[in-house]
Amino acid sequence: MGEIRLAVVGVGNCAAALLRGIEYHRARPDDGAGLMLPEVGSYRPWDIRVVAAFDVDARKVDRPLAEALAAPPNCAAGDGPLPESDVRVRMGPVLDGVAAHMADYSADRAFRVSDAEPVDVARVLRDSRAQVLVNYLPVGSEAASRHYAACCLEAGVSLVNCMPAFIVSDPAWGERFRRAGIPCVGDDVKSQVGATVIHRTLARLLAERGARLERTYQLNTGGNTDFLNMLERSRLASKKVSKTEAVQSALAEPLPADRIHIGPSDYVPWQGDNKVCFLRLEARGFGGAPIAFEARLSVQDSPNSGGVAVDAIRVCQVARDRGHAGPLLPISAYTMKHPPAQMSEPEARAAIEAYLAAGR
């Protein structure tokens, strides 16, 4: 079927980890680590090629893609090389894509919005013949995310929304993509083995063993730009909703709001892209006996979702090839925290495999 022509919004750690990982698997085609779906139609990870990229940081705009991916404050680890590409990063609209406090911290003191004139995003998408756009804008970029979604509709490009701006899961937006004949996947990407997936699994395990979950928390710390951006708590509303609903959906009865706390805790500069999660679940067992479970998870944050995004992009392209449109429910439920319809991971995976098998 050939290549998948990808546009990237936000040339930060997640984009760098995604593209490094693709190059890693290009050099090691038999290494399926990090890919939940090794075969997606006839598409392999290295069939994804970036044809357009957008950012607003002066250190990245108008730079070659590989140079921009390596520029500060990016700190994502990865064994793969950066992709060779003649793509230059274009200036996107700022809107609400930059938190006001970003220049106040020493780890990111050099941040400055580029003086370049924002491009016509839809025109760039058409001219580059992009097929799928992946959204890696910072948390809280609600208006900016909707702008890129509208440009996708105008240009006939699919959206894989990896950020917690509720677009694919919004029935009105989903219907717009359906009417336009464009498939989309979202919202808010899960990690391969991340805090939300583990939290959902543990909550479901307690329920399956007959224990009653009473209260729980999930606290995360990290030192990348994502955590720095989230110090502005006003930008966290949709992120907290997304992460909380992902866990609540695994419970037979949702917990009262004052008994569940899920969300970023703090920015620790020296952690870099290392994300540390602290989980605690308190339950009651037979005869009301107390059960308490605590866990600590440490991962490289950006690569942890890279393979998930690769799977979402490839399934989205298969849907384009088949002429399907609107929100893709199973792959959204499998790869995203806030999909249009929540499903358990086994249920979603079975539906994806059946969908892919139907086209063979």
C-alpha positions as CSV (number, residue, x, y, z in Angstrom):
1,M,0.0,0.0,0.0
2,G,3.0,2.3,0.2
3,E,3.7,5.0,2.7
4,I,1.7,7.0,5.2
5,R,2.2,10.7,4.8
6,L,2.2,12.2,8.3
7,A,1.9,15.8,9.5
8,V,3.1,16.5,13.0
9,V,1.8,19.4,15.3
10,G,4.2,20.1,18.1
11,V,7.9,19.2,17.5
12,G,8.6,18.3,21.1
13,N,9.6,15.2,23.1
14,C,6.7,13.0,21.9
15,A,7.3,13.7,18.3
16,A,11.1,13.1,18.7
17,A,10.4,9.8,20.5
18,L,7.9,8.7,17.9
19,L,10.2,9.4,14.9
20,R,13.3,8.0,16.7
21,G,11.3,4.8,17.4
22,I,10.3,4.5,13.8
23,E,13.9,4.8,12.7
24,Y,14.9,2.2,15.4
25,H,12.4,-0.3,13.9
26,R,13.4,0.5,10.4
27,A,16.9,-0.7,11.3
28,R,15.5,-3.7,13.3
29,P,12.5,-4.9,11.5
30,D,12.2,-8.1,13.5
31,D,12.1,-6.3,16.9
32,G,8.5,-5.8,17.8
33,A,9.1,-4.3,21.2
34,G,6.8,-1.4,22.0
35,L,4.2,-2.3,19.3
36,M,0.9,-3.6,20.5
37,L,-0.1,-4.3,16.9
38,P,3.0,-5.5,14.9
39,E,0.9,-6.0,11.7
40,V,-1.6,-3.4,10.7
41,G,-2.8,-4.2,7.2
42,S,0.3,-4.1,5.1
43,Y,1.7,-1.1,7.0
44,R,4.9,-1.3,9.0
45,P,6.1,1.4,11.4
46,W,8.7,2.7,8.9
47,D,6.1,3.2,6.3
48,I,5.2,6.4,8.2
49,R,7.0,9.5,6.7
50,V,6.7,13.0,7.9
51,V,5.7,15.5,5.1
52,A,4.8,18.5,7.2
53,A,5.6,19.8,10.7
54,F,4.3,22.8,12.8
55,D,5.5,24.5,16.0
56,V,5.8,28.0,17.5
57,D,9.1,27.8,19.3
58,A,11.8,30.0,17.8
59,R,14.3,27.2,18.3
60,K,12.3,25.0,16.0
61,V,10.4,27.1,13.4
62,D,12.1,27.3,10.0
63,R,14.6,24.6,11.0
64,P,15.1,21.2,9.3
65,L,13.0,18.6,11.0
66,A,15.9,16.6,12.5
67,E,17.5,19.8,13.8
68,A,14.2,20.9,15.4
69,L,13.7,17.5,17.0
70,A,17.1,17.7,18.6
71,A,16.7,21.3,19.8
72,P,16.1,22.2,23.5
73,P,14.1,21.7,25.6
74,N,13.6,18.2,24.0
75,C,15.1,15.6,26.3
76,A,13.5,12.3,25.2
77,A,15.7,9.3,25.2
78,G,15.9,6.9,22.3
79,D,18.3,4.6,20.5
80,G,17.1,5.4,17.0
81,P,18.5,8.2,14.9
82,L,16.5,11.2,13.9
83,P,14.9,10.8,10.4
84,E,16.6,12.2,7.4
85,S,14.1,14.6,5.9
86,D,13.9,17.8,3.8
87,V,10.9,18.9,5.8
88,R,11.3,22.3,7.5
89,V,9.1,23.1,10.6
90,R,6.5,25.7,9.7
91,M,5.1,28.4,12.1
92,G,1.6,27.5,13.3
93,P,-0.9,29.7,15.0
94,V,-0.2,30.4,18.7
95,L,-3.7,30.8,20.0
96,D,-3.7,29.2,23.5
97,G,-0.7,26.9,22.7
98,V,1.7,28.5,25.0
99,A,1.3,28.9,28.8
100,A,2.3,32.3,30.0
101,H,4.8,31.0,32.7
102,M,6.9,28.9,30.3
103,A,9.8,31.4,30.0
104,D,10.1,31.8,33.8
105,Y,11.9,28.6,34.6
106,S,15.7,28.1,34.1
107,A,15.2,24.7,32.3
108,D,13.3,26.5,29.6
109,R,14.5,30.1,29.9
110,A,15.4,30.3,26.2
111,F,11.8,29.8,25.1
112,R,10.5,32.4,22.8
113,V,7.6,32.4,20.3
114,S,9.0,32.7,16.8
115,D,8.5,36.0,15.0
116,A,7.6,34.2,11.8
117,E,4.2,34.7,10.3
118,P,1.8,31.8,10.9
119,V,1.2,29.7,7.8
120,D,-2.1,28.6,6.2
121,V,-2.2,25.2,7.9
122,A,-4.8,23.7,5.6
123,R,-2.9,24.8,2.5
124,V,0.3,23.3,3.8
125,L,-1.5,20.0,4.5
126,R,-2.9,20.0,0.9
127,D,0.4,21.0,-0.7
128,S,2.3,18.3,1.2
129,R,-0.4,15.7,0.4
130,A,-0.5,14.7,4.1
131,Q,-2.9,11.9,4.9
132,V,-2.8,11.9,8.7
133,L,-2.1,14.6,11.2
134,V,-0.9,13.7,14.7
135,N,-1.6,16.4,17.4
136,Y,1.1,16.8,20.1
137,L,0.2,20.3,21.2
138,P,0.8,21.1,24.9
139,V,-1.9,20.3,27.5
140,G,-4.4,23.2,27.6
141,S,-4.2,24.0,23.9
142,E,-7.9,23.8,23.4
143,A,-8.4,26.5,20.8
144,A,-5.2,25.5,18.9
145,S,-6.3,21.9,18.8
146,R,-9.7,22.8,17.4
147,H,-8.0,25.0,14.8
148,Y,-5.8,22.1,13.5
149,A,-8.9,19.8,13.6
150,A,-10.8,22.3,11.4
151,C,-7.8,22.5,9.0
152,C,-7.9,18.7,8.8
153,L,-11.5,18.8,7.7
154,E,-10.7,21.5,5.2
155,A,-7.8,19.6,3.7
156,G,-9.3,16.1,3.9
157,V,-6.7,14.9,6.4
158,S,-7.3,12.4,9.2
159,L,-6.7,13.4,12.8
160,V,-5.0,11.3,15.5
161,N,-5.4,13.5,18.5
162,C,-2.9,12.5,21.2
163,M,-3.7,15.4,23.5
164,P,-6.6,15.9,26.0
165,A,-8.6,18.4,23.9
166,F,-11.9,16.6,23.4
167,I,-12.4,16.6,19.7
168,V,-12.8,13.0,18.5
169,S,-14.8,12.2,21.6
170,D,-17.1,15.3,21.1
171,P,-20.2,14.0,19.1
172,A,-20.4,17.3,17.2
173,W,-16.8,17.1,16.0
174,G,-17.1,13.4,15.3
175,E,-20.1,14.0,13.1
176,R,-18.2,16.7,11.2
177,F,-15.5,14.2,10.4
178,R,-18.1,11.6,9.5
179,R,-19.8,13.9,7.1
180,A,-16.5,14.9,5.5
181,G,-15.7,11.2,4.9
182,I,-12.5,11.3,7.1
183,P,-11.6,8.8,9.8
184,C,-10.2,10.1,13.1
185,V,-8.8,8.7,16.4
186,G,-8.7,10.3,19.8
187,D,-8.4,11.7,22.5
188,D,-5.4,11.8,24.8
189,V,-3.0,9.0,24.0
190,K,-2.3,6.2,26.5
191,S,1.2,4.9,27.2
192,Q,2.3,1.4,26.3
193,V,2.7,0.5,30.0
194,G,1.7,3.7,31.8
195,A,0.1,4.8,35.0
196,T,-3.5,4.9,33.6
197,V,-3.3,1.4,32.1
198,I,-1.8,-0.1,35.3
199,H,-4.4,1.8,37.4
200,R,-7.3,0.5,35.3
201,T,-5.9,-3.0,35.5
202,L,-5.5,-3.0,39.2
203,A,-9.0,-1.5,39.8
204,R,-10.5,-4.2,37.5
205,L,-8.5,-6.9,39.3
206,L,-9.9,-5.8,42.7
207,A,-13.5,-5.9,41.3
208,E,-13.0,-9.3,39.7
209,R,-11.7,-10.7,43.0
210,G,-14.7,-9.4,44.8
211,A,-13.0,-6.5,46.6
212,R,-14.8,-3.1,46.8
213,L,-12.5,-0.2,45.9
214,E,-13.1,2.6,48.4
215,R,-10.6,5.3,47.4
216,T,-7.6,5.8,45.1
217,Y,-5.0,8.2,43.9
218,Q,-2.5,8.5,41.1
219,L,0.3,11.1,41.4
220,N,2.8,11.8,38.6
221,T,6.1,13.8,38.6
222,G,8.4,14.5,35.7
223,G,10.9,17.0,34.4
224,N,10.0,17.4,30.7
225,T,8.2,20.4,29.1
226,D,4.9,18.7,29.4
227,F,5.1,18.8,33.2
228,L,6.5,22.3,33.2
229,N,3.5,23.4,31.0
230,M,1.1,21.7,33.5
231,L,2.3,23.9,36.4
232,E,-0.4,26.3,35.2
233,R,-3.3,24.4,36.8
234,S,-5.9,26.2,34.7
235,R,-4.7,24.2,31.7
236,L,-5.4,20.9,33.4
237,A,-9.2,20.7,33.4
238,S,-9.5,18.3,30.4
239,K,-6.4,16.3,31.3
240,K,-7.8,15.5,34.8
241,V,-11.2,14.6,33.3
242,S,-9.5,12.4,30.7
243,K,-7.3,10.5,33.2
244,T,-10.0,10.2,35.8
245,E,-12.7,8.9,33.4
246,A,-10.2,6.3,32.0
247,V,-10.0,4.8,35.5
248,Q,-13.6,5.3,36.5
249,S,-14.7,3.4,33.3
250,A,-13.0,0.3,34.6
251,L,-15.2,0.3,37.7
252,A,-18.6,-1.3,38.0
253,E,-19.7,1.8,40.0
254,P,-17.7,5.1,39.7
255,L,-16.2,6.4,42.9
256,P,-17.4,9.7,44.3
257,A,-15.3,12.6,43.2
258,D,-13.8,13.1,46.7
259,R,-12.5,9.5,46.7
260,I,-10.5,9.5,43.5
261,H,-7.6,11.8,42.7
262,I,-5.7,11.5,39.4
263,G,-3.4,14.0,37.8
264,P,0.0,15.5,37.5
265,S,1.5,16.4,40.9
266,D,4.7,18.4,40.2
267,Y,7.5,19.4,37.9
268,V,11.0,18.1,39.0
269,P,13.5,19.5,36.5
270,W,16.3,16.9,37.0
271,Q,13.9,14.0,36.2
272,G,14.0,15.1,32.5
273,D,11.8,12.8,30.4
274,N,11.6,10.2,33.3
275,K,8.1,10.1,34.6
276,V,7.5,8.6,38.1
277,C,4.0,7.6,39.1
278,F,2.7,6.8,42.6
279,L,-0.4,4.7,42.9
280,R,-2.5,3.8,46.0
281,L,-5.7,1.8,46.0
282,E,-7.7,1.2,49.2
283,A,-10.4,-1.5,49.2
284,R,-12.5,-3.7,51.5
285,G,-12.5,-7.4,51.3
286,F,-14.5,-10.2,53.1
287,G,-16.1,-9.1,56.3
288,G,-15.0,-5.5,55.6
289,A,-11.3,-6.3,56.1
290,P,-9.1,-3.5,54.7
291,I,-6.9,-4.0,51.6
292,A,-4.3,-1.4,50.6
293,F,-2.1,-1.5,47.5
294,E,0.8,0.8,46.6
295,A,2.9,0.9,43.5
296,R,5.6,3.0,42.0
297,L,6.2,3.1,38.2
298,S,9.2,4.8,36.5
299,V,9.3,5.1,32.7
300,Q,10.7,7.3,30.0
301,D,7.5,9.3,29.4
302,S,7.7,10.2,25.6
303,P,8.8,6.8,24.1
304,N,6.2,5.1,26.3
305,S,3.4,6.4,24.1
306,G,5.3,6.4,20.8
307,G,4.4,2.8,19.7
308,V,0.8,3.4,20.7
309,A,0.7,6.4,18.4
310,V,2.3,4.3,15.6
311,D,-0.5,1.8,15.9
312,A,-3.2,4.5,16.0
313,I,-1.8,6.1,12.9
314,R,-1.6,2.9,10.9
315,V,-5.1,1.8,11.8
316,C,-6.4,5.2,10.8
317,Q,-4.7,4.9,7.4
318,V,-6.2,1.5,6.9
319,A,-9.6,3.1,7.5
320,R,-8.8,5.7,4.9
321,D,-7.9,3.0,2.4
322,R,-11.2,1.3,3.1
323,G,-13.2,4.5,2.8
324,H,-14.4,4.6,6.4
325,A,-15.2,7.8,8.1
326,G,-15.7,9.4,11.5
327,P,-14.4,8.3,14.9
328,L,-12.8,4.9,14.9
329,L,-14.2,3.4,18.1
330,P,-12.1,0.3,18.9
331,I,-8.7,1.8,18.1
332,S,-9.6,5.0,20.0
333,A,-10.6,2.9,23.0
334,Y,-7.4,0.9,22.8
335,T,-5.0,3.7,22.4
336,M,-6.7,6.8,24.0
337,K,-7.7,7.7,27.6
338,H,-10.8,9.7,26.5
339,P,-12.3,7.9,23.4
340,P,-15.8,8.4,22.1
341,A,-16.7,5.0,23.8
342,Q,-14.8,3.3,26.6
343,M,-14.0,-0.4,26.2
344,S,-11.8,-2.7,28.1
345,E,-8.4,-3.3,26.5
346,P,-9.1,-7.0,25.7
347,E,-12.5,-6.1,24.1
348,A,-11.0,-3.2,22.1
349,R,-8.1,-5.3,20.9
350,A,-10.4,-8.2,19.8
351,A,-12.5,-5.7,17.8
352,I,-9.4,-4.2,16.1
353,E,-8.0,-7.6,15.1
354,A,-11.4,-8.5,13.7
355,Y,-11.5,-5.2,11.7
356,L,-8.0,-5.8,10.3
357,A,-8.7,-9.4,9.5
358,A,-11.9,-8.5,7.6
359,G,-9.8,-6.7,5.0
360,R,-7.4,-9.6,4.2
